[in-house]
Amino acid sequence: MDICVISDVHLGTYGCQAKELAKYLKSIDPDTLILNGDIIDIWQFKKRYFPKSHFRVIHLLMKFMSKGKRVVYITGNHDEMLRKFDGETLGNLEICNKLVLEHNNEKLWFFHGDVFDVTMQHSKWIAQLGSIGYDLLILLNSFVNWWCLKLGKEKLSLSKKIKNSVKGAVKFINNFEQIAANIAIENGYDRVICGHIHHPEIKTLSNDKGAVTYMNSGDWVENLSALECVNGEWSVYTFNPDEMGKEEPPVSKVELKNKELFQAMVSEFSKS
C-alpha cells in the first residue's frame, strides 16, 4: 500500500471501535500513514476511561514509526491542542495542520475539515455539547445492536438514520464537500482529502473553473472506514470482521508500562 488515511478515531470515547481498528492496522503495511484528525479525543478525555484496546492502537501506530514508516498526524478539532506543534517532527512522526503531497503525478491536499464548520468557528461550546450527545447516542446504539444480534437481526446505525433523515444534515455534508472542492480547484489540486463529517466518499466534484476528486476517510466510530492507495489507485476500505482474526493478542508489558505515561500526557493537553 502506498498511502493509508484514517481519521476520526476518537480514542478515549465509548464510541471508538478500537479493537476493530487495531486488527486493521495489524493487517496493513503502508509506506505512508496519514492520521487526518480527531485521532485522540482530547475534548472528552477522561483518565478513568482509556481501555487497553485504545492504548493498543497507540502502540501499533508507534510500531509503524519504529519500522521507518512515514506517519503524519494532521490535527483536527477534537485534538486541536496539538495545533501549536504544527511543523514539529519526532522521529518519523510529523505533526501538521494541513499537508500537501505529490504522489503518482498528482497534487494531494490533506486537512481535517473543521475549518468549514460554522459551529466550530462561532459556537464551540455547542459543538462540544453535540459531541457528548453523539457519544451517548453511539453508546445507546451499542446496546441496541447487542439485542439485535441476540434476536438474530442485522445491526442498526441510529446516527446514520438520523443524519440521513434530517435535511439539514444532508445539506451540510453536500455544502462541506463542495466548499472543499471549490478551494481545491482554485489552488490547482488534483485531490482533496478530508475527515470530520464521518462520511466516507470518493467522487468527482466540479464548478465553472474545473474539477477535482473529493475524498473523505470516514471514521472509526460508526463507518469503520479508511482510504487506501495501492499502485496509485484510491479506494474506500470498510472493515469486515470476517476478514480478520477474532482473537485479541495479549497485552505486552511494554504497552502496560507506557499506558500511564500516555494518559498523563493527554491529561496535560486537555488542561491546556
N, C-alpha and C positions, 0 to 999 in steps of 0.2 A: 504494500500500500504506500502510495506517495504521501498523501495527507489524510489525516483524520481530524474532524472537527466535532467537538461535543460542547454543549452549553447547558445552562440552567439545570445543573445537577442538584443544587440546594442542599448540600451536605449540612447536617445539623438540624434538619427538619423531619417531621414524621412522614412527610410525603415522599422523601427521597428514596428511590429504588436502588440503594447502594449495592445490594447483593447481585442484582442483575448487571449493574454497570461493572462490577468487579469481574464477573465472568466474561463480559465483553472485552474489557481491557486485557485480560489474560489471553484472549483469542486473536489479538491483532498485533501487527509489527510494523507500524508506520514509520516512515523516515521523519515526518514532522507531525507533531500532535498539537493542535490548536484548541485551547480551552477558552471558549468565546463567552465568558462572563457568567456570573452567578454560580460559580462552582461551589464556593463556601458561602452559606447564607449567614453573613455576619449580622444582618438585621435581627434575625431571630435566634442567634446562637445562645445556647444555654449550656453551661459547663456540665450540668447533670444529664444532658441528653446529647451524647456523641458516641453511639454504639460502635462495637468492633467492626461491623460491616462498613461503616462510614470511614473509619480510620484505615481500613484495608484499601479503599480507593486511593487515599493519600499515599499510602505505602507503594501501591502499584505505579502511581504517577512518578514517584521518586525513583522507582526501578527503571522507568523509561529514561530518565535523566542519567542515571548511573551507567546505562548502556550506550551513552553517547547520542541519544536521540535528541532532536531539537524540540523543546517544549515551550510553547508561547502561551502565557496567561494574559488574556485580554480582559480587562476589568469590566464589570457590569454594575448595576445599581445596588444589588444586594451585597456586593463586595467592594463598594466604592471607596472604602477606607484605604484600599491598596492603590488608588489612583495617584496618590502623592509619590509613588515609587515608579511612575512612568519612565521608561527608558533604562531602568536598572536591570542588571543581569546577575545571576547567581549560578555559576557553572553553566549548564545547558538550559537553565530556566531564564526566560525573558519575560518581563512584566511590561505591558504597554496598554494604552487606552484605545489604540487602533493599529492596524497593521496593513501595509501594502506589500504584496508578494508577487513576484513574477514567476509563473510556472507554466510550462508547456506552451510557450509563446502567448500567454495571456496575462493580463494585469488584474490581480485579485485584490479586492478591498474588504478587509475584515473589521467589524466592530460589533459591539453588543446590540445596540439599537435603542437603548432607553432615552437617548437624546431626542427621539421623536415623540416621546410620551409626554403629553401636556401635563398630566397629573404629577409626573416626576419633577417637572420644571416649576410648577406653581403651587402644588398642594402635596408635598412629600408625605405628610402625615396620613393623608387619605390613601396613598399608595401603600404605606406600611400597614395600615389597618386592613386594607384589602388583601395584603399578603398573608396576614394572620388568618383572615376568613377563608382564603383559598387553602391554606394548610389544614384547617379544620375540616373543610369540605373533602379534601383528599383522605383525611383520616376516617371520616364517615364512609367514604367510598370503599375503603379497605374492608370495613365491617360489612357493608352491603355485598361486596364481592365474595367474602367468606361464606355468607349464606347462599349466594348464587351457586358457588362450587358445591356446597353441601346438597343443594337441591338439583344438581346436575344441569344447571343453566349457564349460559355464557356470561362472562364478566361485563359489567357496565362501566361507563365513564360519565359520572354525573357532571363533572366540569365541562366535558366536551358537549354534552347535551345542552347545558345551559348556554355555553358560548355560541353554539350553532343555532340556537333558537332565539337569541337576542339580536335584533337587527343592529343595534349599536356596536356590539362586539364584532360582528362580521364586517361592518363598515370600518371599524378601527383597524382591523387586520388588513383590509384592502388598501386603506389610506397609508398605513405603515409601509406596506410593500411598494406602493407606487412612489412615495416620497424617497425611499431608499434608492429606487431605480432611477428617479429623475436626477438625483445628485450624482449617482454613479455615471450616468450618461454624460452629464455636464463635465465631469472630470476625466472622461475617456477611459473608464474601467471596463473590462470585459465581463467581470462577475462581481457581484456584491454579496457578501456572506454575513448574515446576522443571526441573532438569537432572540431573547427577550419575550417574544409573544407566544412561545410554546406551540408553534405551528410549523412542523417540518414541511419543506417545499423546495422544489426546483422548477422554475418556469421562466419564460422569456417575457419581459415587460418592455414596453416601448412608449415613446412620446413623439412629438413632431421633430425632435432632434436626433433620434436614433433608437437603439435597442440595447438591452443588457440582460444577462442571465442573473436573476434574483434567486438566492438560495438561503434557506434557513435550516439550522441543525435541529430544531425542535427542543426537546427536553428529556430529562431522566426522572420525571415525576409521573406523567401520565402517558406520554407517547413512546418513551424509551427509544429514542432515535439518535442518529448521528449522520454526518455527511462523510462519505468516503470517496477518495480519488485514487483510482487504480489505473496506471498507464495512461493518465491524462483524462480518463472518463469519470465523471462525477455521478454519484447516486445517493439516495437516501437509504440508510440502513435502519431497520426496525427490529428490535430484539425479539428473538424467537427462542423460548426456553427449550424447545425440543432439540435445538442445535447445540446446546451447551450441556456440560456435565452438571449433574444435580448436587453432587457432594461439595460442600464448602471445605477448603483446605484448612488445617489447624492454624491458629494464630501463632506466629513466631514470637520468641522472647524479645526480639528487636522491635517488633511492632508494639508490643505491650509497653516496652521501656520508653519509646518515643511518643506514645499516646498522650501522656500527661504533659510533656513539653509542648506538643502541638496545641492542646487545649488551652494551655496558659497563654500561648502566643495569640491565638484567635480571640481569647477573652480580653487581652490588652487592646487589640484592634477594635473590638466592639465598644470599648470605653472611649476611644479617641474620637 
